[in-house]
Amino acid sequence: NAKREFANRNFVDPETPLLLYPVRGIRRKNIGEAFLLTLISRKPVCVGMTLPPTNPIEQESYQSWKELCDELRLPVLFELGDQEGISFADNVAAADAILTTSIVEGFGLVFLESFAFGKKLIGRDIPPITSDFKQSGIKFGQLYSEIRIPIELINLADFDRQLKTGLNQTYASFGKSVERVEYESFFNQVLQRDWIDFARLPVCQQREVITSAARDPRIRILIQEANSEVAAWISDPP
C-alpha cells in the first residue's frame, strides 16, 4: 500500500490525508498559503512539498519557511522528491489529493497532471491559465480565487509601508515611479473589503498570520469561518 509505505517512511499517521504540492519551493508558488491550509482545515491533514529551490536567491526565504513550520509544529513535510530510492510516482501514489497555491504559471501543468494521475486537485485558481482548459471541457470543482484574511488581523500601517516599498522598488527597476493617485486608488480598493487575500500580503505578514493562527484557536476559527468552503474541501479530501 503506497500510503502506508509513505507513512512509515516519513513517520506520519497513515490515516491523515496527504495533500501533495509537487513544486520547487520558490516564492511565486506561494508556499506559505499551503502551510496556512493545514490550519484552515478542521481536521488533521498533512502537506507534502516535493523539492527545494535551486536558485540561491530563493534559498533564504525557503529556509525561513521550513524553520517556521518546525517552530509551529505544522504538519508539513519537505523535500519528498529528494528521498533516496523514492520516485515522483511513489509520492503521487501516496497522495490523497494534489495541491496548488501558485499565483503565477507559464502553462500550469499541475492543472492537467492531476487528472493524468487520477487525483483530485485542490487549490488556487489562475484564470489566465485555467480558462483555456475550462473552455475545452475540463471541470475544476475545488479551486478557490482567494484566501480571505479578516482585515482586523492585519497591521494596516505595516501593510501600507511594505506595499509602498515593494511597489517603488519594482517600478524603479523599470525606471519609473509610482504615481500617488494610482497607489491611493489601489490601497483604497483593499480597504473597501473586510478582508485581504492572503496572496497579496508581504511574506513577513503571511508569516505573522500563520503564527497567530497556529497559536490562537480564536484566530484560527476566524480564518476558517472566512473561508468555510475551502475549509470543507481541505478537511475532507477524497
Solvent accessible surface area in square Angstrom, and as a share of the most:
residue,aa,sasa,rsa
1,N,134,0.69
2,A,38,0.30
3,K,35,0.15
4,R,123,0.45
5,E,104,0.47
6,F,1,0.00
7,A,1,0.01
8,N,102,0.52
9,R,72,0.26
10,N,18,0.09
11,F,185,0.77
12,V,41,0.24
13,D,76,0.40
14,P,39,0.24
15,E,133,0.59
16,T,24,0.14
17,P,32,0.20
18,L,2,0.01
19,L,1,0.00
20,L,0,0.00
21,Y,1,0.00
22,P,26,0.16
23,V,18,0.11
24,R,97,0.35
25,G,3,0.03
26,I,35,0.18
27,R,123,0.45
28,R,101,0.37
29,K,20,0.08
30,N,10,0.05
31,I,5,0.02
32,G,1,0.01
33,E,0,0.00
34,A,0,0.00
35,F,0,0.00
36,L,0,0.00
37,L,0,0.00
38,T,14,0.08
39,L,18,0.09
40,I,1,0.00
41,S,9,0.06
42,R,127,0.46
43,K,116,0.49
44,P,107,0.67
45,V,1,0.01
46,C,7,0.04
47,V,0,0.00
48,G,0,0.00
49,M,0,0.00
50,T,6,0.03
51,L,49,0.24
52,P,27,0.17
53,P,3,0.02
54,T,99,0.58
55,N,69,0.35
56,P,110,0.69
57,I,127,0.65
58,E,23,0.11
59,Q,61,0.27
60,E,144,0.65
61,S,23,0.15
62,Y,2,0.01
63,Q,75,0.33
64,S,31,0.20
65,W,7,0.03
66,K,54,0.23
67,E,114,0.51
68,L,9,0.04
69,C,5,0.03
70,D,113,0.58
71,E,105,0.47
72,L,23,0.11
73,R,217,0.79
74,L,17,0.09
75,P,59,0.37
76,V,17,0.10
77,L,34,0.17
78,F,40,0.17
79,E,44,0.20
80,L,1,0.01
81,G,30,0.28
82,D,87,0.45
83,Q,52,0.23
84,E,174,0.78
85,G,77,0.74
86,I,37,0.19
87,S,53,0.34
88,F,92,0.38
89,A,68,0.52
90,D,58,0.30
91,N,0,0.00
92,V,10,0.06
93,A,53,0.41
94,A,2,0.02
95,A,4,0.03
96,D,43,0.22
97,A,0,0.00
98,I,0,0.00
99,L,0,0.00
100,T,1,0.01
101,T,0,0.00
102,S,1,0.01
103,I,72,0.36
104,V,83,0.48
105,E,34,0.15
106,G,76,0.73
107,F,114,0.48
108,G,2,0.02
109,L,103,0.51
110,V,19,0.11
111,F,0,0.00
112,L,53,0.26
113,E,57,0.25
114,S,1,0.00
115,F,104,0.43
116,A,90,0.70
117,F,68,0.28
118,G,66,0.64
119,K,46,0.19
120,K,93,0.39
121,L,13,0.07
122,I,0,0.00
123,G,0,0.00
124,R,15,0.05
125,D,24,0.12
126,I,14,0.07
127,P,81,0.51
128,P,109,0.68
129,I,24,0.12
130,T,0,0.00
131,S,43,0.28
132,D,89,0.46
133,F,23,0.09
134,K,90,0.38
135,Q,152,0.67
136,S,92,0.59
137,G,55,0.53
138,I,50,0.25
139,K,170,0.72
140,F,33,0.14
141,G,64,0.62
142,Q,33,0.15
143,L,25,0.13
144,Y,14,0.05
145,S,76,0.49
146,E,44,0.20
147,I,0,0.00
148,R,92,0.34
149,I,0,0.00
150,P,14,0.09
151,I,35,0.18
152,E,117,0.52
153,L,47,0.23
154,I,16,0.08
155,N,89,0.46
156,L,58,0.29
157,A,78,0.61
158,D,27,0.14
159,F,1,0.01
160,D,35,0.18
161,R,143,0.52
162,Q,32,0.14
163,L,30,0.15
164,K,90,0.38
165,T,65,0.38
166,G,33,0.32
167,L,50,0.25
168,N,76,0.39
169,Q,121,0.54
170,T,73,0.43
171,Y,61,0.23
172,A,64,0.50
173,S,88,0.57
174,F,155,0.65
175,G,70,0.68
176,K,140,0.59
177,S,85,0.55
178,V,29,0.17
179,E,112,0.50
180,R,188,0.69
181,V,120,0.69
182,E,85,0.38
183,Y,18,0.07
184,E,73,0.33
185,S,54,0.35
186,F,58,0.24
187,F,28,0.12
188,N,78,0.40
189,Q,107,0.47
190,V,12,0.07
191,L,74,0.37
192,Q,149,0.66
193,R,130,0.48
194,D,102,0.53
195,W,29,0.10
196,I,3,0.02
197,D,16,0.08
198,F,0,0.00
199,A,24,0.19
200,R,127,0.46
201,L,8,0.04
202,P,31,0.19
203,V,60,0.34
204,C,55,0.33
205,Q,3,0.01
206,Q,11,0.05
207,R,66,0.24
208,E,93,0.42
209,V,6,0.04
210,I,1,0.00
211,T,28,0.16
212,S,42,0.27
213,A,1,0.00
214,A,27,0.21
215,R,155,0.56
216,D,28,0.15
217,P,76,0.48
218,R,181,0.66
219,I,35,0.18
220,R,65,0.24
221,I,89,0.45
222,L,69,0.34
223,I,2,0.01
224,Q,19,0.08
225,E,112,0.50
226,A,35,0.27
227,N,8,0.04
228,S,62,0.40
229,E,112,0.50
230,V,8,0.05
231,A,0,0.00
232,A,54,0.42
233,W,39,0.14
234,I,0,0.00
235,S,12,0.08
236,D,103,0.53
237,P,14,0.09
238,P,93,0.59
